[in-house]
Amino acid sequence: MSTLQVGLLFGLATFVALFSGMPIAFAVGGVALVFMLLFMPVETVGMVAETIYSELDNFVLLTIPLFVLMGAAIGKSRAGGDLYSSLNRWMGSIPGGLGVANVLACSVFAAMCGSSPATCSAIGSSGIPEMRKRGYSSGLAAGIIAAGGTLGILIPPSLTLILYGIVSEQSIGKLFMAGVGPGLLLTALFAVWVVIRYRQEKRLVLAGLETTASREILREESFTWREKLETLPRLAPFMAIIGIVMVALYGGWATPSEVAGIGAFFSLLMVMAIYQCYRWADLKLILGGTVRESTMVMMIIAMSFLYTYVMSYLHITQEVAQWLVALPLGKWAFFIGVNILLVILGFFLPPVAIILMVTPVILPALKAQGIDLIWFGVIMTILMEMGLIHPPVGLNLFVINSIAPDIRMRDIVWGTLPFIGLMVLSIVVLSIAPEIALWLPNRVK
């Protein structure tokens, strides 16, 4: 069979496995294993365990379970309720203020950890229940966290930008600076959409039309300055933890993984000292939730590595990319074609795999077309963000499903679709005004 035929069969088999209802990790890993048996030497099957272990043997991946622990400590104790009731008082005057607060929380947390799944778990475990309690529809609440979590791979520090910088031989420092403007742009777009959608849901409920939003959304909340200031003692421990983490990270005192450990330690210390969560029943809830969520995420990552290895061995991704490079296209036609390719690959592969396999192939054509590689790194990262929240293999969708299992996957997907549209809009804006990304790095010689 030709590479094209194998590639089409590989994609079809993946779709069938994923839509069969099989857990995503087993679906992806099963398809990879079957194709190893059919199209690869027998001895490669014996390397499955070694391949997965070598990819997971990465200190950076410790960030995920540690930040999940940080989120579980807050989300599975009264700390989460205190945090969001305080945020609601300060943002209550804005329509959809708590939703906006969650977007901002995701952007701040993303800047601390650089991990989308960790951001979703940490903010979502507290944010989704509180938003739903205040009348937000399940889809909107899930969409806010799933999309907000994607900021983890754009706002520096970003593992995606680091990998792209290594492969493309671009300055990682400049890539980090280039991610700041687009990160703020996406945060603002997400916040504006939350306000718009919140007001739409409120009007629907008021009109008595069928909607998934609760009538609790009609309850008007207003708070005096005294009531707002009363929340400061409750907010102080959270601000202190964020401050410690930010100083440790941006001060160069600790790596992201070490920062995750610092955040998890102080979060546990806070809930034990302030909220008396030192009994075994309380700790069991926190630690048990951390193990379940971390295992799910790491299993998906492990199987994605195996899936990526098989695709690379069979030259499926490389063949498609080389075919695209060979097409007689102009600069913008080529740019659009690459964008479409990356979106399609995002249906199946995690950002790390796409960057490592595709970037080396399209890099010569990018240079030949005169496309700024720093700017393209930001565009590529936004496209990778889209891949995290669109089916069938949107990792953040499954993270949300694991922390809020009563929300149907269909509602989660519909809740994230508007945010995908906003990401497309941000790419258009960055194409028209590339200075949004390049202004900061261009100031550094």
N, C-alpha and C positions, 0 to 999 in steps of 0.2 A: 504493500500500500504506500501511496505517496504521503509526504508530510502533510499536505492539505487534507487528504482524506482522514488521516489519523487525527489531525486537529479537529476536524468537524465531528468525528465520532467521539472524541474526548469531550468536547463541549456539550454534545447531546447527552452523553452518559452522565455528565455532571448535573445538567438540568433535571434529568429523570430522577437521579438519586436525591437531589435537594427537594424536589417537589413531591417526593414519595412520603414525606413526613419523617424521614430518618433524621436523627440529630446531625447537625451540620458537620461536626468533627468526624463522625463515622462515615457520612456521605462523601466528604472530600477525601478522607483517607482511604475509603473503600475503592473509590474510582481510581485513585492513584495506584493502589496495590494491584487491581485487576489489570491495568495497562502495563504495569511492570511485568506481570506474568506473561502478557500477550506479546509485547513488543520490545522487551528489554532482556538482556542476558540473565539467565537464572541466578547467577551469583549476586546480582544487584539486590535480589530479594533479601539475601542474608545481610545486606548493609542497611536495611530499613531502620533498625534500632540505633545503629551508629549514626546514621544521617540525622535522625530526629534529635538524638542526644547532643550531637556536635552543634546543631543550630540553637538548641535551648540552653546550651552551656554558655550563656551570655550574661554577664553581670548586670547589664542594662535592663534585662527582662525582670529583675527583682523589683523594679519600679512598680510593676503592675500589682502583685499581691500586697506590697507594702502600702500603696496608696488605697487599695481596696480595703485594707485593714483600717486605714485612717478614716475612710468614708463610713465603714461599718460601725466604728466606735461612735461616730456622731449620729449616724442614721438609725441605729438600733438602740438608742438611748434617748432620754429626754432632752439631750443636747440639741438634737435635730429640730425638735419642736421649738425650743427656745430661740435657736438661730433664725428660723424662718418667720416666727412671730415677730421677732425684732426687725428683720428685714422688711416685713410687711408693713410695719408701722412707719418706717422711713420712706418706703416706696408707695404707700397706700394712696397718696394723692394722684398718682399716675394710673390711668386705666391699664389694667394688666400689670400693675407694679411688681407683684410677686414673680410673675413670669420674667419680667425684665431683670429683676434681681437675680434670678436663676441663670439668665444669659451672662450677666456680669460675673456671677460666681464661677461659671464654667470658664470664662476667659481668664480670670485670676488663677483658678486652679490649674488651667492648662499651662499658664506661664510658670507654674511651680513644678509640674511633673512632665509635661511634654508627651503624655500618653492619653489617647482618646478613650480606650476602655476604662482606664483608671479614673478619668474625669467623669465619665458616665456613671460609674459605680459610686464614686465618692459623693457627687452632687445629687445624683438621681435617687439614691437610697433615702435621702431626706426630702429632696425637692418634689419628687413626683407625688408622694402621699399628701404633702402640704398643699400643693396646687389643686389636687383633686378635692381635698377637703374644703377648699375655698371656691369650688364650683367650676374649675377648669375642666374641659372635656378630657377624657383619657388620651385621645389622639394628640391634642395640643400639648398636654403636659409631657407626654413621651417624646414628641417631636422637638420640644424646646431642649430637653436634656440630650437627646441623641445628636441633634445638630450642634448644640453648644459644645458637646464633647469633642467634635471634630476639630475645634480650635486648638486642641492639644498638639496637633502635628503641624500647625502653621505658626502660632505664637511661640517665639523662642523661649527656652531651648526646645529644639525639635529634632527628633531622631531622623525623621524623613529628610530634613534639610541637611543634616550631617552626612547621611548616606549619599544624597545627591551631590554634595560638595566633593566627597571623596571620589565618586565615579567620574564626575565632570571636571575634576581638578580646579574647582572654583573656591574662593575664599569662604570658609564656613562663617567667619565673622560677618562678612558682607551679606551672606545669605540670611543670617539671623536678623540683621538690620533691615533687610528687604522684607522680612516677614512681619515687621511691626505695623507698617501702614495698612497693608491688606488685612491683617488680623483685626485692627481697629475698625476698618471698613465693614468687615463681615459681622463683627459684634454689633455695630450700629444698625446694619440692615436687619439682623435677627431681632433686635430690640424693637425696631419700628414695626416689623411684621407681627410680633407678639401683641403689641398694642392694638393694631388693626384687627387681628383675629379675635382678640378678647372682646372688643366692642361688637364685632359681628355676632359672636356667640351670645352675648348679653342681649342684643336686640332680638335674636331668635327666641330665646327663653321668654323675654318680655312679651313677644307677640304670640306665645303659646304654640309655636311651631315645633315639630319634632326635632330634637337635637340630643347629642350625647352629653351636653353640658348640664350641670346640676343647677337647680333653682337657687342654690346658695350663691351663685354668681351675681344675683340681683341685690344681695345685701350690700349696702353702701358702707364703707368704712372710712372714717376720718379720725385723725388723732391730733391732739394738741401737742405743742412743743414739749410740755411737761411729760406727757406720755411717751413721746419719742426719746427724750433724754433719760427716762427711767430704764430704757433698754440698754444703755451704754455699759453698765456693769455686766450684763449678760453677753454683750458683744465683745467685751474686752478680751476674754480668754481666746476667742476665735481669732481676733485681730493679732493677738500676741503670737499665736501659732503661725499664722500667715507671715507675720513679720520675721520670725525666726527662720522659717523656710526660705523666704525670699532673700534675706541677708546671707544665709549659708550658701545658697545657689549662686546668686549674682555677685556675691563677694568673693567667689572662687574658693570658698572654704570646703565645699563638698560637691561630689558628683550628684547627678539626678537620683541615682539609686540610693546613695547615702542620705540625701535630702528626704527621700521617701521614708527611710528608716527613722529619721529625726521627726518627721511629721507624724508617723504612726505612733512613736513613743510618746510624744507630748499630747497627742489626741487621747490615747489610752490613759495617760496620767491625769488629764483634765476630767474625763468622765468618771474616773475612779475617785478623784479628790473632791470634785464639785458635785457630781451627781450620784455619788455613793454606789457606783457600779463595780463594786469589788467582790460581790458574792459570786460563787461559781455559776449560778443560774444566769446571771447577767453576762459574765465573761464567756460562757458557753454559747450564748446567743450571738455575741459579737464574733468570736473566733469561728464558730460553725458557719456563719454567713460568709465570712472571709474565705474559708476553705472551699465552700461550694462555688462561689462566684469566681474565685481565682482558678480553680480546677477547670471550670467550664471554659474560661478565656484561654488558659494555657493549652488546653487540649485542642482548641480551634487553631491556635497559633502553631502548635506542633504539627498537626495534620496539613496545615497550609504550607509549611516548609517541605513536607514530603510531596505534596501536590506540585509545588514549584519545582522541586528537583526533577520530577518526572517530565513536566512540560519542557524544562530546559534540556534534559537528556534527549528528548524526542525532537528538539529544535522547532517546536510549534510556535512559540512566541517570537523567536529570532526570525523565522521565515516570514511571518506576517509583517514584522517591522522592516525587514529588508525589502519586501515587496512594496511597502509604502514609500520607502526612500527612493526606490527606482522609478516611481511615477513622475512624469513630466509636469510638475506643479509649480506655481508661483509661491511667493513667500506666505501669503495669507491663506491660500488654498492648502498648502502643506501644513501650516499651523492648525487649521481646522481639521485636516485629516488626522494629524497626530492626536488632537484632542479627542476625536471620535474613537481612535484606537485605544487610548488610555481609559476612556469611559467603558468601552467594551471589556477590556481586561479587568477593570474594576469590578465587573460582575462576578469574577471568579477568584481573583488573586488579591492578597494583602498588599498595601503600599510598598513595603520593603522588597517584596519579590518583583513587583513591576519596575521599580527604580533600578534594581540590580541587573535585571535582564534586558530591559528595553533601552535605557539611557545610553549604554555604550554603542548600540546599533544606530540610533537616530542622531547621536551627537555630531558626526561629520556633516550631516545634512543641515542641522540647526546652524552650525557655523557657516556653511556655504550659503544659507539663506539670509545671513546677517541678523539672526535672532539673538538678542542679548541673553546669555546663559544664566545670569543672575535672575533676571526677570522671568525667564522660562521656569526656573526652579520654583518660584512662587506659584506660577500657573499650574505646574505639575502637582504641587502639593495640594492646591485647591481641588484639582481633579481627583486626587487620592482621597480627599475629604469626602467628596461625593460618593466614592466607592464604599466608604464606611457606613453610609446610611441609605443606600439603595439595594434592593434585592437583586439576586438571590443570596449573596454572601456578604451583606452589609454587617460587619462585625458589631457595630454599635446597636443595631436592631436587636441582636440576640442578647447583648448585654442588658438592654432595657427589658427584654422579655424575661430574663432571669431574675432581675430585681423587682419586677412588677408582673408576675406570671398571670394575674387576672386580666391584664390588658391583652386583647386579641392582637395577633401579629398584623392582621389587616389594618387595625386602627393605628398601630405604630407606624406602618408604612405610609398610610394616608397622612398622618400627622407630620411626617418628615418631607413629603413631596414639595411643599412650598419652600422649604429651606434649600432643597436642591435647586429650585428655580432661582433663589437669591444667590447661590454660588455661581450659577451660570451668568447672572447679571453682573456679579463682581468681576468675572473674567472679561466680560465686555467692557466694563468700566476701566479695568486695568489695561486693556488693549488700546483704548482711546487715550487714557492718561497713565502711561507707564511710570510717570514720576511718583505716583503714589507708592510704588515699591522701590524705585531707584533713587529717590531724593536722599535718603539717609546714607545708603552705601556709597553714593557718588560724592558725599562730603568727606569720605575717608580715602586717602591716597595710598 
